[in-house]
Amino acid sequence: MPPSSIQPISSSTTATCCRIKGTPIIPRNVVSPLRALPQTHFGGERCALTTSVIATTVVEALEDIDRAVLDGADILELRIDFLKNLHAARDLQLLLKACPVPCIVTYRPSWEGGQYEGDEEPRIAALWTAVELGAAYVDCELIAADRFFAAAQDNVRRNTSATKIIISSHDYETVPSQRKLAEIHSRCVAAGADIVKIAAMVKDITEVARLEKLLNDSKSSPVEATIVLGMGEAGQVSRLLAAKFGSFLTFGALRSGTESAPGQPTLGQLRDIYRIPKQCPGTKVFGVIGRPVAHSKSPALHNQAFEAIGFDACYVPLLVNDLSAFLASPLFGGDSFAGFSVTIPHKENALACCAVVDPIARKIGAVNTLVRQPDGTLKGYNTDYSAAIEVIERAYELHLGFERTGTESVLCGKTVVVVGAGGAGRGLAFGAVFRGAGKVIVANRSIERARTLAQACGGEAVALSELQSGSVKGDILANTTSLGMYPDSVDDTPVSKEAIRAGGFKVVFDAVYNPLETRLLREAKECGCAQASGLDMFVGQAAQQFELFTGKKARIDVMRRTVLNNM
């Protein structure tokens, strides 16, 4: 069907219908009227928020276009390889005219990770149809670039078209070496790219340094812009910091479950949590180091707290395998990365990475906070212990029915049973000792680790099975393990209801804050125990970290509200 067969029925700003000859009217709600082609280009004054439309029908694609524009997309990628029964001239004109922001037309073949499995000739022809129709951008794979340019029609030569050509390369196995990345970029330029796009699967987060260096080196390239994206969870930081790193655009999924590449955040997350539109090269970076780390609410909490006080910073999740190698990398060991929260399993190893350690953190033997010093080295702190102890003290006071007025802790003389002997367990055990607990008992699956911690803090060690049998008695039970955490173990508990009741505990604390009420806390309440919330501890330790990071007072109300809104 020729392009002229698509006729607009209405140009209302609130509702538009398009009729294709021989088909029924397709109604749609839009934020702007149908546009005249050719499309304009994105200004490039900042990193463009981009999402991929991967609908299988034109009707669904029109709906997704509307939603993406309302969600703040600066550029839309039309992945026409997902469309069933594609009629290039008809469908592309309809979609391009319907979109009020610039579009990238991509017809990705299966050999480059896409859906198209047909012959090359009609695929290349469809891309040139997009050029003829005035698409702002067309994406062509580096492997197909020669064939693509050779197929240009006489009436759509490059020098007469407003469409900019993105030449792209995708490696779904690994991040190539620095030399190889530079070579790929040069080949894209030589092939005729206006914009170069390179995406690679990141297996270890330290490989992101290569991608960031490529972006930095590409500034002297003759191409207009470069897009660099790390795929996979370990590479997600390249997408979240794309504006700081200098990428022309970054991709976010329209909604969770519609990702067009591994490790893709959502458009809303990029806009609202990581504040891509506000990032710049001078933005300071903080992050949470862990394995796993995707579940963490710390990015949402800290980024909203930064926004609340107008602090130019971005806080990101960092999936780290080898802490020493991560901190020694040229990117993450640099001054732009100004501080880190540290979680499982790196809290004890982080101690050895610090040039200076706060005396209490050194005594505990674990740090959960790293702050970059003026000389580039790191100073370690532990904010876990004080936040956890404060939450437990408040819960105990509630149980007793009064608030303390002096300096003496309600924990003075009490027996505290700590479940877990990792970094968080060390913090809580030592915190109990600091506040005058009469006895600290450490229960752990590995009795040797329990004995090591108990010896260090002057406590006693028991096997976790002994605690679970109900033979261990105490006043406070404190879980510092991840058992019971969403999503993997929400139905599990480190200590049974029967053992809680037999132990005579008055207060039960759980460091897990997602879900808000774990099975351990729910069953503790059923036994008549006061609950000490992991959420309160999480917000408390984060507020202390925030003040170490920024030198400014944290908005605890903002932090707490943000965590609850993101549960």
Secondary structure, DSSP 8 states (H G I E B T S, - for coil): --GGGEEE----SS-EEEEETTS--EEE--SS----SS------SS-EEEEEE--SSHHHHHHHHHHHHHTT-SEEEEEGGG-TT--HHHHHHHHHHH-SS-EEEE--BGGGTSSB-S-HHHHHHHHHHHHHHT-SEEEEEGGGHHHHHHT--GGG-GGG---EEEEEEEESS----HHHHHHHHHHHHHHT-SEEEEEEE-SSGGGHHHHHHHHHHGGGSSSSEEEEEEESGGGHHHHHTHHHHT-SEEE-BSSTT--SSTT--BHHIIIIIS-GGG--TT-EEEEEEESS-TT--HHHHHHHHHHHHT--EEEEEEE-S-HHHHHHSTTTTSTTEEEEEE-TT-TTGGGGG-SEE-HHHHHHT--SEEEE-TTS-EEEE--HHHHHHHHHHHHHHHHHT----SS--TTBT-EEEEE--SHHHHHHHHHHHHTTBSEEEEEESSHHHHHHHHHHHT-EEEEHHHHHTT----SEEEE-S-TT-TTTSTT--SS-HHHHHHHT-SEEEES--SSSS-HHHHHHHHTT-EEE-HHHHHHHHHHHHHHHHHSS---HHHHHHHHHHT-
